[in-house]
């Protein structure tokens, strides 16, 4: 891991994300790109080009000053931080910036059901997750360390999720952590017997890693919903990080459909990391 993007809106939630990035940088010596998306849409198209440009420069200078002050944090001492101010257009632009700098991770602060305070509101955290082609780490609270030792990876053991699984292993390989592979068994038409789940897990691991060494870390958990199963198992296992697979605009694949990723991100107190399929 070499480059991390942290969207900043000057709220305490984005400060939590920035601190988490700083903690990670001290483990992996990464560069942090602190990104402020400046909304210049209030500049009227009816105004003259000269006045509009002057107004844009004024707002840009104000944002840069506020940004510089915001980055004067003790926890950023001796951390390589690159401030970036961009004109806000759409949330997919964060993904474009991530591709432009070849980022390895995006870290976002969130206050839960209402999303990121101020700049990121409503379901915008989910919008960033859906557009992002790089992993996204969602932080709910201030972290004093990022020594994740118990990581839950929720999966349906589908073959199409194997690339995301490999991405998870590579991204988190610097951590000395136990990775719990979790399959949530639902009481409906998708219900599977233990032999059926064993067969799925065996096939998945053989195709993903060429062996079944991690079978000892596979867990089956029965619940009434995917969200309930992920959160209940994670609490029982003492997890300190939940990882999920996303499927772009359609949400999570197969069992992870609809708004599961958003629901888990909103309701879990634990950090959530997503990997796009």
C-alpha positions in Angstrom: 0.0 0.0 0.0 1.5 3.3 -1.1 -1.2 5.9 -1.7 -4.4 6.7 0.3 -7.1 9.2 -0.5 -9.0 10.9 2.3 -12.0 13.1 1.3 -12.1 16.0 3.7 -15.1 18.3 4.5 -13.6 19.8 7.7 -15.9 17.8 9.9 -14.8 15.6 12.9 -15.7 12.6 10.8 -13.2 13.4 8.1 -10.7 14.2 10.8 -11.2 10.6 12.1 -10.6 9.3 8.6 -7.4 11.4 8.3 -6.2 10.1 11.7 -6.8 6.5 10.5 -4.8 7.2 7.4 -2.0 8.7 9.5 -1.9 5.5 11.6 -1.7 3.4 8.5 1.0 5.5 7.0 3.2 4.8 10.0 2.8 1.1 9.3 3.2 1.1 5.6 4.9 4.5 4.8 2.2 5.6 2.4 1.4 9.1 1.0 -1.9 10.6 2.1 -3.8 12.6 -0.5 -6.2 14.8 1.5 -9.0 15.7 -0.9 -11.4 18.6 -0.6 -14.1 18.8 -3.1 -15.0 22.4 -3.6 -18.6 23.2 -4.8 -18.5 26.1 -7.2 -22.0 25.5 -8.6 -23.3 28.6 -7.0 -21.4 30.7 -9.5 -24.1 31.9 -11.9 -23.8 31.2 -15.6 -25.5 34.6 -16.2 -22.5 36.4 -14.7 -19.7 37.6 -17.0 -16.8 35.1 -17.5 -14.4 37.5 -15.9 -16.5 37.9 -12.7 -17.2 34.1 -12.5 -13.5 33.4 -12.8 -12.7 36.0 -10.1 -15.3 34.5 -7.8 -14.0 31.0 -8.4 -10.5 32.1 -7.5 -11.8 33.8 -4.4 -13.5 30.6 -3.2 -10.5 28.5 -4.1 -8.2 30.7 -2.0 -10.6 30.5 0.9 -10.8 26.7 0.7 -7.0 26.4 0.4 -6.5 28.6 3.6 -9.1 26.6 5.5 -7.6 23.3 4.3 -4.1 24.3 5.3 -5.3 25.2 8.8 -7.3 21.9 9.0 -4.2 19.9 8.2 -2.3 21.3 11.2 -2.9 18.2 13.3 -0.3 16.7 15.7 -1.0 13.2 14.4 0.1 14.4 10.9 3.6 15.2 12.1 6.2 13.3 10.0 3.4 12.0 7.7 3.6 12.7 4.0 0.3 14.6 3.2 -0.5 16.1 -0.2 -3.5 18.5 -0.1 -5.7 18.4 -3.2 -8.6 20.8 -3.9 -10.9 19.8 -6.7 -14.1 21.4 -8.2 -16.9 19.2 -7.0 -18.8 17.6 -9.9 -20.0 14.0 -9.2 -18.9 11.4 -6.8 -17.4 9.3 -9.5 -14.8 12.0 -9.8 -13.2 10.7 -6.6 -12.7 7.4 -8.4 -11.2 9.3 -11.3 -8.7 11.0 -9.0 -7.9 7.6 -7.4 -7.1 6.2 -10.9 -5.1 9.3 -11.8 -2.8 9.0 -8.8 -3.0 5.1 -8.7 -4.4 5.1 -5.2 -4.5 1.9 -3.2 -7.3 2.9 -0.7 -9.9 5.6 0.0 -10.7 6.3 3.7 -14.0 8.0 4.5 -15.4 9.1 7.8 -19.0 8.5 8.4 -21.5 9.2 11.2 -23.8 6.3 10.2 -27.3 6.5 8.8 -27.0 10.1 7.7 -23.6 9.6 6.0 -20.8 12.0 6.1 -21.6 15.3 7.8 -21.7 18.5 5.7 -20.2 17.6 2.3 -21.1 13.9 2.3 -24.8 13.6 3.2 -27.5 11.0 2.8 -26.3 8.0 0.9 -23.3 9.6 -0.6 -20.9 7.3 1.2 -22.6 4.5 -0.7 -22.3 6.4 -3.9 -18.5 6.7 -3.4 -18.4 3.0 -2.6 -20.3 2.1 -5.7 -18.2 4.2 -8.0 -14.8 3.3 -6.5 -12.6 0.8 -8.2 -10.2 0.8 -5.3 -11.0 -0.4 -1.8 -12.9 2.0 0.5 -12.5 2.0 4.3 -15.4 3.6 6.2 -14.5 4.9 9.7 -17.3 5.5 12.2 -15.3 6.6 15.2 -11.9 7.9 16.1 -9.4 5.1 16.1 -6.3 5.0 18.3 -4.7 2.2 16.3 -5.2 0.3 13.1 -3.9 -3.0 14.5 -6.7 -5.0 13.0 -6.3 -8.6 14.2 -9.8 -10.2 13.6 -11.1 -9.5 10.2 -14.5 -10.8 8.9 -14.8 -11.3 5.1 -18.4 -11.7 4.2 -18.8 -13.8 1.0 -21.2 -16.0 -0.9 -18.3 -18.1 -2.2 -19.2 -17.3 -5.8 -16.5 -17.6 -8.5 -17.0 -14.1 -9.7 -16.1 -12.8 -6.2 -12.7 -14.4 -6.3 -10.8 -11.3 -7.8 -12.2 -9.2 -4.9 -11.2 -11.8 -2.4 -7.7 -11.8 -3.8 -7.7 -8.0 -3.6 -8.7 -8.2 0.0 -5.8 -10.6 0.8 -3.3 -8.4 -1.0 -4.5 -5.1 0.5 -4.4 -6.4 4.1 -1.4 -8.7 3.8 0.7 -6.2 5.9 -1.6 -7.0 8.9 -0.9 -10.0 11.2 -4.6 -10.8 11.3 -7.0 -13.7 11.4 -9.4 -13.6 8.5 -12.8 -15.1 9.1 -14.6 -16.1 5.9 -18.3 -15.8 6.7 -21.2 -17.3 4.8 -24.6 -16.1 6.0 -27.2 -18.9 5.5 -30.8 -17.5 5.1 -34.1 -19.4 5.9 -35.5 -19.0 2.3 -34.9 -20.5 -1.1 -31.2 -19.8 -0.8 -30.9 -22.0 2.3 -28.1 -24.5 2.0 -27.2 -27.6 4.0 -23.8 -28.0 5.7 -22.5 -30.3 2.9 -23.6 -27.8 0.3 -21.9 -25.0 2.1 -18.8 -27.1 2.5 -18.7 -27.8 -1.2 -19.0 -24.1 -2.0 -16.2 -23.2 0.3 -13.9 -25.9 -0.9 -14.5 -25.0 -4.6 -14.0 -21.3 -3.8 -10.7 -21.7 -2.0 -9.3 -24.2 -4.5 -10.0 -21.8 -7.4 -8.9 -18.7 -5.4 -5.7 -20.0 -3.7 -5.1 -23.5 -5.1 -5.6 -25.1 -1.6 -8.0 -25.3 1.2 -5.7 -24.2 4.0 -8.1 -21.4 5.0 -11.0 -23.8 5.4 -10.3 -23.8 9.1 -11.3 -20.1 9.1 -14.6 -20.6 7.2 -17.7 -19.9 9.2 -21.4 -20.5 8.5 -23.9 -18.3 10.4 -27.7 -18.6 10.2 -29.7 -15.4 10.3 -32.9 -13.8 9.0 -31.0 -11.3 6.9 -27.5 -10.8 5.5 -27.0 -7.6 7.5 -28.1 -9.3 10.8 -25.8 -12.2 10.1 -22.7 -10.1 9.4 -23.2 -7.9 12.4 -24.1 -10.6 14.8 -21.2 -12.9 13.8 -18.7 -10.0 13.8 -19.7 -9.1 17.3 -19.5 -12.7 18.5 -16.1 -13.2 16.9 -14.7 -10.0 18.4 -14.0 -8.6 14.9 -12.3 -5.2 14.6 -12.9 -4.9 10.8 -15.6 -6.1 8.4 -14.8 -6.5 4.7 -17.5 -6.7 2.0 -17.6 -7.2 -1.8 -19.5 -4.6 -3.8 -20.9 -4.9 -7.3 -21.0 -1.3 -8.5 -24.3 0.4 -9.0 -26.3 -2.8 -8.2 -24.9 -3.1 -4.7 -23.5 -6.4 -3.4 -23.6 -9.4 -5.7 -25.8 -12.5 -5.2 -26.8 -12.8 -1.6 -25.4 -9.3 -1.1 -28.0 -7.4 -3.1 -30.0 -4.2 -2.8 -28.8 -2.0 0.0 -26.9 -4.5 2.1 -23.6 -2.7 1.8 -25.2 0.6 2.8 -27.1 -1.0 5.6 -24.0 -2.7 7.1 -22.0 0.5 6.6 -24.7 2.6 8.3 -25.4 0.3 11.3 -22.0 -1.2 12.1 -19.9 0.6 14.7 -16.9 -1.3 13.3 -14.8 0.0 10.4 -16.0 -1.4 7.1 -13.8 -2.0 4.0 -15.3 -2.7 0.6 -13.8 -4.3 -2.5 -15.4 -3.9 -5.9 -16.1 -7.0 -7.9 
